[in-house]
């Protein structure tokens, strides 16, 4: 009611002392102020969607999952900082590029599967789209605003832990040189995290936009992401069995997942193991990292490192094509969607 | 009846459309290769409240989508407030508020949140969007309820929210698609009053699409009837309703004697159901019927104003239409259907 504070209308006194049921003729006031252009409306929709990705502006229940996943994502960085603070000589246990792939994979899979439907599926379910497209919003603006918002949401999930990791490391090293060393590793880590965010956000939104029903949309995202990951791993393990050291190989030998792996330039792992990683977005991202040349793979990361063999270029290409295809598919989806 | 005088397409939208808020010429929309939704439709919608009448599937929603620039016509042109629908969709959608026919509201947000957000989507800065959302919701009669989630609302309240979101951007033209859909009689009356008020007091032109003529003729200044995508008739409400109304008279006994007496007094009564139907020329028709019944001393049981089917009503020549419909009436059971015959009894008049 009036006492509950409307923003007081300029130049007019709201009817005071009203007691329900009374209709006040407040008259109609034209809006004479400035109107935002298409770009500002796009930003407003992006901001609204970004908030929705973390359950802001919705009930308390909607905030549980994103908050939980965020905490899980940050946990390794916090553990790293604490471990460094108590035992400075121990050295960092987590790297910027890989972070902890298993935790990153699981947490991001859940985050994307649960939150992508909140951005796109709800408007489909409630038939809200006609209300948007009857406004100064283009057919392409809506999916792009959703995409930008969700990429930013995924970036926050991935990069904030890296920042915590960086801060934890930097506070324990001494000298400008050591800080610079950390920064040199931190930068590529952020960029690689951005690759995660762009790929997962575009695939997640495309899959979530197939259904207006929330449960179906969650399944549409989670099931393909999860099963391709399993299949990629099984195939990779099958391939790995054939990945034995060659006696007398030259070119260096490293320990890899408990096995001795030959890095002889002429020796390549079998194609099955090398290409299996293309099946799942998560192993594709792992392969992308190997192709880009991970500066120092962490022990934890190595356990799940994607084998790319001589197919590194293909990983780069598939990453770019898959991202573009997902974004293109999302735009096409909203060109076709019915209005009214 | 509302006489809407306020100037419409004025102000920031540049060139005012001289005397028309919507204009189409030869507008045709063919879906695929076979389904013709609009067929050479040429209409002019004057400022004020205009009813767009047609049965389901007549092309009302297609027309509205083309006017909003959401759908391209197959051929022909359309302009809203002087802006071309094909090329200036963004400008038109800034100046227009749209209330869709179907349910379109998310259940898990409050009306205030939704309308504020949609105000921003209409191009309002956030402070203005909050203020206008509160105003719009008050205008449609939602007070403290607006802080509740929409999922808890009644059908009537949801329709009001749909109207409020169309109003929030301060449009010059409202396109309302079946605004009384799913409402009970009281809700319908309230919604119609609200629309009439927006048209008369707020100075906003309104195009109301409906398949219920009897309902929206009460609030419209002008009626446009379309059928199968073609224009049936476009005329002011007064000329449409005067020419087409008939009076149904029922007496408990002596129907034949009354028919003879009415014919003697210059009317041409036609048997209909258990009574007689005469063309309603004006108040004097009531007097003639009253005097005839009184002179014969018959027990009058019913006297009500009725309307013919929409298509008959909107024939080019209303007198021909009436003669034809009068002939067709006894044989046509469809006349009694809810959409085809509108009653305007003494009690239901506005």
Interface residues (C-beta under 8 A of the other chain):
Chain A: X1 X4 X6 X7 X9 X20 X23 X24 X26 X27 X28 X29 X30 X31 X33 X34 X35 X36 X37 X38 X40 X41 X44 X45 X48 X57 X58 X59 X122 X123 X126 X127 X128 X130 X131 X132 X133 X134 X135 X136 X137 X138 X339 X340
Chain B: X61 X64 X65 X68 X70 X71 X90 X93 X94 X96 X98 X100 X101 X102 X103 X104 X105 X106 X107 X108 X109 X113 X117 X118 X120 X121 X122 X123 X124 X125 X126 X127 X128 X130 X131 X132 X134 X135 X138 X139 X141 X143 X144 X147 X165 X169 X170 X177 X198 X201 X202 X203
